[in-house]
Amino acid sequence: MYRILICDDQKDIVNALKIYLTPEGYDLYEAYNGQEAVELCRKITMDLILLDVMMPVMDGVTATAKIREFSNAPIILLTAKSETEDKVLGLNVGADDYITKPFGTFELLARIRTAIRHNNRLTDDTMNNNRPYSAGGLVIDFEKRIVSLEGEEIHFTRVEYKIVSLLAKNSGKVMTYDTLINEVWGPYADDNNRILRVNMANIRRKIEKNPGEPKYIFTELGVGYRMLEDETLSI
C-alpha cells in the first residue's frame, strides 16, 4: 500500500482528494501548510506527496526544497494556471511534476501512477534503468544509442540524442527548459532557450508525423517538455 501525503491549506480540497484516492487503496495522510508537510515527511516515509504551491506558514516550493534534503519521494505540485514561475521554481528545486487546478480524477490518478512508476524504476538496478524506452512505435536503446520509429532507425545529432534520451528516461514527467539546458550544454550555458527550441523542432521533424500536433514530445507552455510515458513501466 503506497503512502500519499495530501497538503493543501483548503480543507475542502484535501477532502475531495481523499475521496478520489481512497478507492485506489492508498494510505492517505494530510497536512495544511508546507511546514506541517515537512514535519510529517520526517516522521513517516511517504511514497508520494501532493503539495499545493500557495499556502500560509510555508509555501509549496520552499517545502519541496526542504523535503528534498532528506527524501526522494515523488512530489507533485498542485498549482493555479497563473503560477507558471512557481511551477518552474518547484521543478527546479526537486518537484517531479505539477498538475494545474482544476483537474479531473483521471488526470490526477494518471500523474500519481506515473510518478510512482518512475520512482520505482529509479530504485531498480542499473541494468533495469538502461532498458529500452518504448512507446507508440518509438524505441530508444540507451545502451546502443539507437532510436527507431516503427522499426526504422532515426538518425540524430549528438545533442538531439541527448535531449531525447533525457526526456525518455523521465517519460511522463515534465522537464524544465533550465534542466534540459543544464544537462545538455552544462551549468554555464546561456539560459536563453532558443537553442533548445531549435533542436526540439529538428527532433520533432524526425519523429512526429505532424510536428504541430506532437504524439511523442509535448510542450508545457512556459515550463518545459514532457515525453509520452514509456509503455514498459509498471508498478
Contacts in CASP RR format, 6 or more apart in sequence:
PFRMAT RR
TARGET T0000
AUTHOR 0000-0000-0000
METHOD contacts of the structure
MODEL  1
MYRILICDDQKDIVNALKIYLTPEGYDLYEAYNGQEAVELCRKITMDLIL
LDVMMPVMDGVTATAKIREFSNAPIILLTAKSETEDKVLGLNVGADDYIT
KPFGTFELLARIRTAIRHNNRLTDDTMNNNRPYSAGGLVIDFEKRIVSLE
GEEIHFTRVEYKIVSLLAKNSGKVMTYDTLINEVWGPYADDNNRILRVNM
ANIRRKIEKNPGEPKYIFTELGVGYRMLEDETLSI
1 25 0 8 1.000
1 26 0 8 1.000
1 27 0 8 1.000
2 26 0 8 1.000
2 27 0 8 1.000
2 47 0 8 1.000
2 48 0 8 1.000
2 116 0 8 1.000
3 26 0 8 1.000
3 27 0 8 1.000
3 28 0 8 1.000
3 29 0 8 1.000
3 44 0 8 1.000
3 45 0 8 1.000
3 46 0 8 1.000
3 47 0 8 1.000
3 48 0 8 1.000
4 21 0 8 1.000
4 26 0 8 1.000
4 27 0 8 1.000
4 28 0 8 1.000
4 29 0 8 1.000
4 46 0 8 1.000
4 47 0 8 1.000
4 48 0 8 1.000
4 49 0 8 1.000
4 50 0 8 1.000
4 112 0 8 1.000
5 28 0 8 1.000
5 29 0 8 1.000
5 30 0 8 1.000
5 31 0 8 1.000
5 37 0 8 1.000
5 40 0 8 1.000
5 41 0 8 1.000
5 44 0 8 1.000
5 46 0 8 1.000
5 48 0 8 1.000
5 49 0 8 1.000
5 50 0 8 1.000
5 51 0 8 1.000
6 14 0 8 1.000
6 17 0 8 1.000
6 18 0 8 1.000
6 21 0 8 1.000
6 28 0 8 1.000
6 29 0 8 1.000
6 30 0 8 1.000
6 31 0 8 1.000
6 50 0 8 1.000
7 14 0 8 1.000
7 30 0 8 1.000
7 31 0 8 1.000
7 32 0 8 1.000
7 33 0 8 1.000
7 34 0 8 1.000
7 36 0 8 1.000
7 37 0 8 1.000
7 49 0 8 1.000
7 50 0 8 1.000
7 51 0 8 1.000
7 52 0 8 1.000
7 55 0 8 1.000
7 60 0 8 1.000
7 63 0 8 1.000
8 14 0 8 1.000
8 17 0 8 1.000
8 32 0 8 1.000
8 50 0 8 1.000
8 52 0 8 1.000
8 55 0 8 1.000
8 78 0 8 1.000
9 32 0 8 1.000
9 33 0 8 1.000
9 52 0 8 1.000
9 54 0 8 1.000
9 55 0 8 1.000
9 56 0 8 1.000
10 52 0 8 1.000
11 32 0 8 1.000
13 52 0 8 1.000
13 78 0 8 1.000
14 30 0 8 1.000
14 32 0 8 1.000
17 50 0 8 1.000
17 108 0 8 1.000
18 28 0 8 1.000
18 30 0 8 1.000
20 105 0 8 1.000
20 108 0 8 1.000
20 109 0 8 1.000
21 28 0 8 1.000
21 109 0 8 1.000
21 112 0 8 1.000
22 28 0 8 1.000
24 109 0 8 1.000
29 40 0 8 1.000
29 44 0 8 1.000
29 46 0 8 1.000
31 37 0 8 1.000
31 40 0 8 1.000
32 55 0 8 1.000
33 55 0 8 1.000
33 56 0 8 1.000
33 57 0 8 1.000
33 58 0 8 1.000
34 51 0 8 1.000
34 55 0 8 1.000
34 57 0 8 1.000
34 58 0 8 1.000
34 59 0 8 1.000
34 60 0 8 1.000
34 62 0 8 1.000
34 63 0 8 1.000
35 57 0 8 1.000
35 58 0 8 1.000
35 63 0 8 1.000
36 57 0 8 1.000
37 49 0 8 1.000
37 51 0 8 1.000
37 58 0 8 1.000
37 60 0 8 1.000
37 63 0 8 1.000
37 67 0 8 1.000
38 58 0 8 1.000
38 63 0 8 1.000
38 66 0 8 1.000
38 67 0 8 1.000
40 46 0 8 1.000
41 49 0 8 1.000
41 67 0 8 1.000
41 70 0 8 1.000
41 71 0 8 1.000
41 73 0 8 1.000
42 70 0 8 1.000
45 71 0 8 1.000
45 73 0 8 1.000
46 71 0 8 1.000
46 73 0 8 1.000
47 73 0 8 1.000
47 74 0 8 1.000
47 116 0 8 1.000
47 119 0 8 1.000
48 73 0 8 1.000
48 74 0 8 1.000
48 75 0 8 1.000
48 76 0 8 1.000
48 112 0 8 1.000
48 115 0 8 1.000
48 116 0 8 1.000
48 119 0 8 1.000
49 67 0 8 1.000
49 73 0 8 1.000
49 74 0 8 1.000
49 75 0 8 1.000
49 76 0 8 1.000
50 76 0 8 1.000
50 78 0 8 1.000
50 112 0 8 1.000
51 60 0 8 1.000
51 63 0 8 1.000
51 64 0 8 1.000
51 75 0 8 1.000
51 76 0 8 1.000
51 77 0 8 1.000
51 78 0 8 1.000
51 95 0 8 1.000
52 60 0 8 1.000
52 77 0 8 1.000
52 78 0 8 1.000
53 59 0 8 1.000
53 60 0 8 1.000
53 61 0 8 1.000
53 77 0 8 1.000
53 78 0 8 1.000
53 79 0 8 1.000
53 80 0 8 1.000
53 83 0 8 1.000
53 86 0 8 1.000
53 87 0 8 1.000
53 90 0 8 1.000
54 60 0 8 1.000
54 80 0 8 1.000
54 83 0 8 1.000
54 86 0 8 1.000
55 63 0 8 1.000
58 66 0 8 1.000
59 86 0 8 1.000
60 77 0 8 1.000
60 90 0 8 1.000
61 77 0 8 1.000
61 86 0 8 1.000
61 89 0 8 1.000
61 90 0 8 1.000
61 93 0 8 1.000
61 95 0 8 1.000
64 75 0 8 1.000
64 77 0 8 1.000
64 90 0 8 1.000
64 93 0 8 1.000
64 94 0 8 1.000
64 95 0 8 1.000
65 90 0 8 1.000
65 93 0 8 1.000
65 94 0 8 1.000
67 73 0 8 1.000
67 75 0 8 1.000
68 75 0 8 1.000
68 93 0 8 1.000
68 94 0 8 1.000
72 119 0 8 1.000
72 122 0 8 1.000
73 119 0 8 1.000
74 96 0 8 1.000
74 97 0 8 1.000
74 115 0 8 1.000
74 116 0 8 1.000
74 118 0 8 1.000
74 119 0 8 1.000
75 94 0 8 1.000
75 95 0 8 1.000
75 96 0 8 1.000
75 97 0 8 1.000
76 95 0 8 1.000
76 96 0 8 1.000
76 97 0 8 1.000
76 98 0 8 1.000
76 99 0 8 1.000
76 111 0 8 1.000
76 112 0 8 1.000
76 115 0 8 1.000
77 86 0 8 1.000
77 87 0 8 1.000
77 90 0 8 1.000
77 91 0 8 1.000
77 95 0 8 1.000
77 97 0 8 1.000
77 98 0 8 1.000
77 99 0 8 1.000
78 98 0 8 1.000
78 99 0 8 1.000
78 101 0 8 1.000
79 86 0 8 1.000
79 87 0 8 1.000
79 98 0 8 1.000
79 99 0 8 1.000
79 100 0 8 1.000
79 101 0 8 1.000
80 100 0 8 1.000
80 101 0 8 1.000
81 100 0 8 1.000
81 101 0 8 1.000
84 221 0 8 1.000
84 222 0 8 1.000
84 223 0 8 1.000
87 98 0 8 1.000
87 223 0 8 1.000
88 176 0 8 1.000
88 177 0 8 1.000
88 178 0 8 1.000
88 222 0 8 1.000
88 223 0 8 1.000
90 98 0 8 1.000
91 97 0 8 1.000
91 98 0 8 1.000
91 174 0 8 1.000
91 175 0 8 1.000
91 176 0 8 1.000
91 179 0 8 1.000
91 223 0 8 1.000
92 176 0 8 1.000
92 178 0 8 1.000
92 179 0 8 1.000
96 115 0 8 1.000
96 118 0 8 1.000
96 119 0 8 1.000
96 173 0 8 1.000
97 111 0 8 1.000
97 114 0 8 1.000
97 115 0 8 1.000
97 172 0 8 1.000
97 173 0 8 1.000
97 174 0 8 1.000
98 174 0 8 1.000
98 223 0 8 1.000
99 107 0 8 1.000
99 108 0 8 1.000
99 111 0 8 1.000
113 235 0 8 1.000
114 172 0 8 1.000
114 173 0 8 1.000
114 229 0 8 1.000
114 233 0 8 1.000
115 173 0 8 1.000
116 235 0 8 1.000
117 233 0 8 1.000
117 234 0 8 1.000
117 235 0 8 1.000
118 170 0 8 1.000
118 171 0 8 1.000
118 172 0 8 1.000
118 173 0 8 1.000
118 233 0 8 1.000
120 235 0 8 1.000
121 128 0 8 1.000
121 129 0 8 1.000
121 233 0 8 1.000
122 129 0 8 1.000
129 169 0 8 1.000
130 142 0 8 1.000
130 143 0 8 1.000
131 142 0 8 1.000
131 232 0 8 1.000
132 139 0 8 1.000
132 140 0 8 1.000
132 141 0 8 1.000
132 142 0 8 1.000
132 232 0 8 1.000
133 139 0 8 1.000
133 140 0 8 1.000
133 142 0 8 1.000
133 168 0 8 1.000
133 169 0 8 1.000
133 171 0 8 1.000
133 230 0 8 1.000
133 232 0 8 1.000
134 140 0 8 1.000
134 230 0 8 1.000
134 231 0 8 1.000
134 232 0 8 1.000
135 171 0 8 1.000
135 216 0 8 1.000
135 227 0 8 1.000
135 228 0 8 1.000
135 229 0 8 1.000
135 230 0 8 1.000
135 231 0 8 1.000
136 215 0 8 1.000
136 216 0 8 1.000
136 228 0 8 1.000
136 231 0 8 1.000
137 149 0 8 1.000
137 150 0 8 1.000
137 151 0 8 1.000
138 147 0 8 1.000
138 148 0 8 1.000
138 149 0 8 1.000
138 207 0 8 1.000
138 216 0 8 1.000
138 228 0 8 1.000
139 147 0 8 1.000
139 148 0 8 1.000
139 149 0 8 1.000
139 151 0 8 1.000
140 146 0 8 1.000
140 147 0 8 1.000
140 164 0 8 1.000
140 165 0 8 1.000
140 168 0 8 1.000
141 147 0 8 1.000
141 148 0 8 1.000
142 165 0 8 1.000
142 168 0 8 1.000
142 169 0 8 1.000
145 161 0 8 1.000
145 165 0 8 1.000
146 153 0 8 1.000
147 153 0 8 1.000
147 154 0 8 1.000
147 156 0 8 1.000
147 161 0 8 1.000
147 164 0 8 1.000
147 207 0 8 1.000
148 154 0 8 1.000
149 207 0 8 1.000
154 206 0 8 1.000
154 207 0 8 1.000
155 206 0 8 1.000
156 164 0 8 1.000
156 203 0 8 1.000
156 206 0 8 1.000
157 199 0 8 1.000
157 202 0 8 1.000
159 184 0 8 1.000
159 199 0 8 1.000
160 199 0 8 1.000
160 202 0 8 1.000
160 203 0 8 1.000
160 206 0 8 1.000
162 183 0 8 1.000
162 184 0 8 1.000
163 180 0 8 1.000
163 184 0 8 1.000
163 196 0 8 1.000
163 199 0 8 1.000
163 200 0 8 1.000
163 203 0 8 1.000
164 203 0 8 1.000
164 217 0 8 1.000
166 175 0 8 1.000
166 180 0 8 1.000
166 183 0 8 1.000
166 184 0 8 1.000
167 175 0 8 1.000
167 180 0 8 1.000
167 217 0 8 1.000
167 225 0 8 1.000
167 226 0 8 1.000
167 227 0 8 1.000
168 227 0 8 1.000
168 230 0 8 1.000
170 227 0 8 1.000
171 227 0 8 1.000
171 228 0 8 1.000
171 229 0 8 1.000
171 230 0 8 1.000
171 233 0 8 1.000
172 226 0 8 1.000
172 227 0 8 1.000
172 228 0 8 1.000
172 229 0 8 1.000
172 230 0 8 1.000
173 226 0 8 1.000
174 220 0 8 1.000
174 223 0 8 1.000
174 224 0 8 1.000
174 225 0 8 1.000
174 226 0 8 1.000
175 224 0 8 1.000
175 225 0 8 1.000
175 226 0 8 1.000
176 223 0 8 1.000
176 224 0 8 1.000
177 193 0 8 1.000
177 196 0 8 1.000
177 222 0 8 1.000
177 223 0 8 1.000
177 224 0 8 1.000
178 191 0 8 1.000
180 196 0 8 1.000
180 224 0 8 1.000
180 225 0 8 1.000
181 189 0 8 1.000
181 191 0 8 1.000
181 193 0 8 1.000
181 195 0 8 1.000
181 196 0 8 1.000
182 189 0 8 1.000
184 196 0 8 1.000
185 195 0 8 1.000
200 217 0 8 1.000
200 225 0 8 1.000
201 211 0 8 1.000
203 217 0 8 1.000
204 211 0 8 1.000
204 212 0 8 1.000
204 214 0 8 1.000
204 217 0 8 1.000
205 211 0 8 1.000
207 216 0 8 1.000
207 217 0 8 1.000
208 214 0 8 1.000
208 215 0 8 1.000
208 216 0 8 1.000
208 217 0 8 1.000
209 215 0 8 1.000
215 228 0 8 1.000
216 227 0 8 1.000
216 228 0 8 1.000
217 225 0 8 1.000
217 226 0 8 1.000
217 227 0 8 1.000
217 228 0 8 1.000
218 225 0 8 1.000
218 226 0 8 1.000
218 227 0 8 1.000
218 228 0 8 1.000
219 225 0 8 1.000
220 226 0 8 1.000
END
